Amino acid sequence: MQEIPIPIIGVNDILVKVKAAGICHSDAHYRAGLSPVSYMPLTLGHEVAGMVEATGSGVANIKQGDRVCLHYLISCGNCHFCNSGQEQFCPTGKMIGHHTDGGYAEYIAVPARNAVLLPDTISFEQGATLMCASATSFHSLLKGRIKHGDNVAIFGVGGLGQSAVQLAFALGANKVIAVDINEEKLRLAAEYGAIQVNPQKTDPVAEIRKHTENVGVDLAVEMIGLPLTQKQALQSAGPLGRVVLVGLSDKPLSVDTYHEVLGKEVELIGSNDHHLNELPQLIHFAAEKILDVSKVVSRTIPLEANAINDALDALERFDSGVRTVIVP
């Protein structure tokens, strides 16, 4: 724990009093150096919701007292990638809590364009998780070109996967198969309509084929970041299937080029972050209860170093709840 100054805002910035900050598995990767931060000491936290405390003189669309959640990619707003809605590739882009100070704090400053209004019907804790867990899931399904009638497998049903299960159904999926070794997470996914598959009890690829008339799924989304589950996702895809990789990993993935990709014309797709223009639709889904985020937050903890490190330790062991959220 450190005392740091309240951030100074620029003309086009807002100062947000943090009301909730989600703890993401990526934060454990940043702490471990798997994906190094830009400088140290740096405040982690990229799932942030709060109340606008102050606005810069050039800000017109956001006012003091607004409830907001924050798009975590700070980009220039003017380059080719920003203008085409692909701001995650902005040459000067920065991610809060990774490249610049994030939300494990009492206050955070960001450009006003990064603020998305949060309806009163969505809590700050739930709004925070929407900004990464749900947004990343939503983007991955869109990258996988999900369509009506698709059979979908979600590998890993933690904070991202629970949203992915629901959003897949909202976007027209026929069946959603949830793959995880955590029975609590599988039970929650089943409440949202998913078929449960526990790889500790059965071969997940064989089980997925059993539930898809021995064809395989149209779309598999891997959210764990382990070579084993990435391989299983690839093997579970049927002809013309799409496999979207979301989970971070520092290990290579071995691919049987013909049998797993060419022979079935399977597509292997990377999904990186999400887009600002996707967030209003996502918040609409949450506000209308199409996306139920009420059970995604499994617990809240104070802004206290030991509690936060304990939560990150649990994520590294893959034995955490669905989502832990810091409430300063």
C-alpha positions in Angstrom: 0.0 0.0 0.0 1.2 3.5 -0.9 0.0 7.0 -0.6 0.0 8.6 -4.0 -1.3 12.1 -5.1 -4.8 12.5 -6.5 -4.3 12.6 -10.3 -4.3 15.9 -12.1 -6.6 16.0 -15.0 -6.1 17.7 -18.4 -8.6 19.7 -20.5 -10.3 16.6 -22.0 -10.0 14.4 -18.9 -12.2 13.4 -16.1 -11.3 12.5 -12.5 -13.3 9.4 -11.2 -13.7 8.4 -7.6 -13.4 4.6 -7.8 -16.3 2.7 -6.5 -15.4 -0.7 -7.7 -12.3 -2.3 -9.4 -12.4 -5.9 -10.6 -9.5 -8.3 -10.1 -8.8 -10.0 -13.4 -6.6 -13.0 -14.2 -4.6 -10.7 -16.4 -3.6 -8.8 -13.2 -2.0 -12.0 -11.9 -0.1 -12.2 -15.2 1.1 -8.6 -14.8 2.2 -9.1 -11.3 4.1 -12.2 -12.3 5.8 -10.5 -15.2 4.2 -12.8 -17.8 3.0 -9.6 -19.5 5.3 -6.9 -18.1 3.9 -3.5 -17.0 5.4 -0.3 -18.5 7.0 0.9 -15.3 7.1 0.3 -11.5 5.6 1.1 -9.1 2.3 1.0 -11.1 -1.2 0.8 -9.9 -3.0 -2.3 -11.3 -6.7 -2.5 -12.1 -8.4 -2.2 -15.5 -12.0 -3.1 -14.6 -13.2 0.2 -13.1 -16.4 1.9 -12.3 -17.1 5.0 -10.2 -18.5 8.5 -9.9 -17.2 11.5 -11.8 -15.5 13.8 -9.3 -14.3 16.5 -11.7 -14.1 17.3 -15.4 -11.6 19.2 -17.6 -12.7 22.5 -19.2 -13.1 20.8 -22.6 -15.4 18.1 -21.5 -19.0 18.6 -22.5 -20.7 15.1 -22.5 -19.8 14.0 -19.0 -20.6 15.9 -15.8 -19.7 15.7 -12.1 -21.8 13.1 -10.3 -22.3 10.9 -13.4 -22.0 7.1 -12.8 -19.5 5.7 -15.2 -17.5 2.6 -16.1 -14.3 3.0 -18.0 -13.1 1.7 -21.3 -9.6 0.6 -20.4 -7.8 1.4 -23.7 -6.6 4.9 -23.8 -5.9 5.7 -27.5 -5.1 8.8 -29.6 -8.5 9.0 -31.2 -7.0 10.1 -34.5 -5.0 7.4 -36.2 -6.2 4.8 -38.8 -6.9 2.2 -36.1 -8.8 4.6 -33.9 -10.9 5.9 -36.8 -11.7 2.4 -37.9 -12.8 1.3 -34.4 -9.8 -0.9 -33.9 -8.3 1.2 -31.1 -6.5 -1.7 -29.5 -3.8 -1.3 -32.2 -3.3 2.4 -31.8 0.5 3.0 -31.9 0.3 5.2 -28.8 -2.4 3.2 -27.1 -2.1 2.5 -23.4 -4.1 0.1 -21.1 -5.0 1.4 -17.7 -3.5 -0.8 -15.0 -0.9 -2.2 -17.4 0.7 0.8 -19.1 -0.6 3.6 -16.9 -2.0 3.7 -13.4 -5.2 1.8 -12.9 -8.1 1.4 -10.6 -6.7 -0.3 -7.5 -6.9 3.1 -6.0 -9.3 5.7 -4.6 -9.1 8.0 -7.7 -8.2 7.6 -11.4 -7.9 10.1 -14.3 -8.8 9.1 -17.9 -9.8 10.9 -21.1 -13.6 11.7 -21.0 -14.1 9.6 -24.2 -13.2 6.5 -22.2 -16.2 7.0 -19.9 -19.4 5.0 -20.6 -22.5 6.0 -18.7 -23.6 3.4 -16.2 -27.4 3.1 -15.6 -28.7 3.2 -12.0 -30.0 -0.4 -12.5 -26.4 -1.8 -12.7 -24.2 -1.7 -9.6 -20.7 -0.3 -9.6 -19.4 -3.8 -8.9 -21.2 -5.3 -11.8 -20.3 -2.3 -14.0 -16.6 -2.8 -13.3 -16.7 -6.4 -14.5 -18.5 -5.5 -17.6 -15.5 -3.5 -18.7 -13.2 -6.5 -19.1 -14.7 -9.9 -18.3 -18.0 -9.3 -20.2 -16.5 -6.9 -22.8 -13.7 -9.3 -23.7 -16.2 -12.2 -24.0 -18.6 -10.1 -26.2 -15.7 -9.1 -28.5 -14.5 -12.7 -28.7 -17.9 -14.0 -29.8 -18.1 -11.2 -32.4 -14.6 -12.1 -33.6 -15.8 -15.7 -33.9 -18.7 -14.5 -36.1 -21.3 -16.2 -34.0 -24.5 -16.7 -35.8 -28.0 -18.0 -35.1 -28.1 -21.8 -34.6 -24.4 -22.2 -33.7 -23.2 -24.8 -31.2 -20.6 -23.1 -29.0 -18.0 -24.5 -26.6 -16.6 -22.1 -23.9 -13.4 -23.4 -22.3 -13.1 -21.7 -18.9 -16.2 -20.3 -17.2 -14.8 -17.9 -14.7 -15.4 -14.2 -14.9 -15.2 -14.1 -18.7 -16.8 -17.5 -19.4 -20.0 -16.9 -17.5 -20.6 -13.8 -19.6 -19.7 -15.7 -22.7 -22.2 -18.4 -22.0 -25.1 -15.9 -21.7 -24.0 -13.7 -24.5 -23.7 -16.7 -26.8 -27.3 -17.5 -26.2 -28.3 -13.8 -26.6 -26.6 -13.8 -30.0 -28.4 -16.9 -31.2 -26.5 -20.0 -30.1 -28.4 -23.3 -30.2 -26.3 -25.1 -27.6 -23.5 -23.8 -25.3 -21.1 -26.3 -23.7 -19.2 -25.1 -20.7 -15.8 -26.7 -20.0 -14.2 -26.3 -16.6 -12.7 -28.3 -13.7 -14.5 -26.1 -11.1 -17.8 -27.6 -10.2 -19.1 -24.3 -8.7 -18.5 -22.5 -12.0 -20.0 -25.3 -14.0 -23.2 -25.2 -11.8 -23.5 -21.4 -12.4 -23.0 -21.9 -16.2 -25.7 -24.6 -16.1 -28.1 -22.1 -14.5 -27.6 -20.0 -17.6 -28.5 -22.9 -19.8 -25.1 -24.4 -20.6 -24.2 -28.1 -20.8 -21.6 -29.0 -18.2 -18.3 -30.8 -19.1 -15.7 -31.4 -16.4 -12.4 -32.6 -18.0 -11.5 -34.3 -14.7 -14.4 -36.7 -15.2 -14.5 -37.2 -19.0 -12.6 -36.5 -22.2 -13.9 -33.0 -23.1 -13.4 -33.3 -26.8 -15.3 -36.7 -26.9 -18.0 -35.2 -24.7 -18.5 -32.2 -26.9 -18.8 -34.4 -30.0 -21.4 -36.5 -28.1 -23.5 -33.4 -27.7 -23.1 -32.3 -31.3 -24.0 -35.5 -33.1 -20.3 -36.3 -33.4 -19.7 -33.2 -35.6 -18.0 -30.8 -33.2 -18.9 -27.2 -32.5 -19.3 -24.3 -34.9 -17.4 -22.0 -32.5 -15.0 -22.8 -29.6 -13.7 -20.0 -27.4 -10.7 -20.7 -25.1 -10.5 -18.4 -22.1 -8.0 -20.1 -19.9 -4.6 -19.7 -21.6 -3.2 -23.2 -21.3 -1.8 -25.2 -24.2 -3.9 -28.2 -23.2 -7.2 -26.4 -23.3 -6.2 -24.5 -26.4 -5.6 -27.8 -28.1 -8.9 -29.2 -26.8 -10.7 -26.2 -28.2 -9.1 -26.7 -31.6 -9.9 -30.4 -31.6 -13.5 -29.8 -30.6 -14.3 -27.7 -33.7 -16.3 -29.3 -36.5 -16.0 -28.6 -40.3 -15.7 -24.9 -41.0 -15.5 -24.3 -37.3 -14.0 -21.2 -35.7 -11.7 -21.3 -32.7 -11.1 -18.1 -30.8 -8.1 -17.8 -28.4 -8.6 -15.3 -25.6 -6.6 -16.7 -22.6 -3.1 -15.4 -22.2 -0.3 -17.9 -22.4 3.5 -17.9 -22.7 3.6 -21.4 -24.0 3.5 -22.4 -27.7 0.5 -24.2 -29.1 1.3 -27.3 -31.2 -1.1 -27.8 -34.2 -1.7 -30.8 -36.3 -1.9 -28.7 -39.5 -4.0 -31.1 -41.6 -6.2 -33.0 -39.2 -7.0 -30.0 -37.0 -7.0 -27.0 -39.4 -6.7 -27.6 -43.2 -8.7 -30.8 -43.4 -11.7 -29.3 -41.7 -11.1 -25.7 -42.9 -11.1 -24.6 -39.3 -10.2 -21.0 -38.6 -7.9 -20.1 -35.6 -8.6 -16.6 -34.5 -7.0 -14.3 -32.0 -9.1 -12.0 -29.9 -7.4 -9.1 -28.3 -9.3 -6.8 -25.8 -12.5 -5.2 -27.1 -13.8 -2.0 -28.7 -15.3 1.1 -27.2 -18.2 1.0 -29.8 -19.2 -2.5 -28.5 -19.8 -1.3 -24.9 -23.2 0.5 -25.3 -24.7 -2.7 -26.6 -23.1 -4.7 -23.8 -24.5 -2.3 -21.2 -27.9 -2.5 -22.8 -27.8 -6.3 -22.5 -27.0 -5.9 -18.8 -29.6 -3.2 -18.1 -32.3 -5.4 -19.8 -31.2 -8.5 -17.9 -30.3 -10.3 -21.1 -26.9 -10.5 -19.6 -27.2 -11.4 -15.9 -24.1 -10.1 -14.0 -25.7 -10.4 -10.6 -23.8 -13.7 -9.9 -20.5 -12.9 -11.6 -19.2 -11.0 -8.6 -18.5 -13.8 -6.2 -17.1 -11.6 -3.4 -15.9 -8.0 -2.6 -12.8 -7.0 -0.7 -11.5 -3.8 0.7 -8.6 -1.8 -0.9 -6.0 -3.6 1.1 -2.8 -5.2 -0.1 -3.0 -8.5 1.7 -6.6 -9.1 0.5 -5.7 -8.2 -3.0 -2.6 -10.4 -3.1 -4.6 -13.3 -1.7 -7.1 -12.9 -4.5 -4.3 -12.8 -7.1 -2.7 -15.9 -5.6 -6.0 -17.8 -5.9 -6.2 -16.8 -9.6 -2.7 -18.1 -10.2 -3.8 -21.4 -8.6 -7.0 -21.5 -10.7 -9.1 -21.9 -7.5 -10.7 -18.5 -7.2 -14.4 -17.7 -7.4 -16.0 -16.2 -10.5 -14.9 -12.6 -9.9 -13.4 -10.7 -6.9 -14.0 -6.9 -6.9 -12.3 -4.3 -4.8 -14.6 -1.8 -3.1 -12.5 1.1 -1.8 
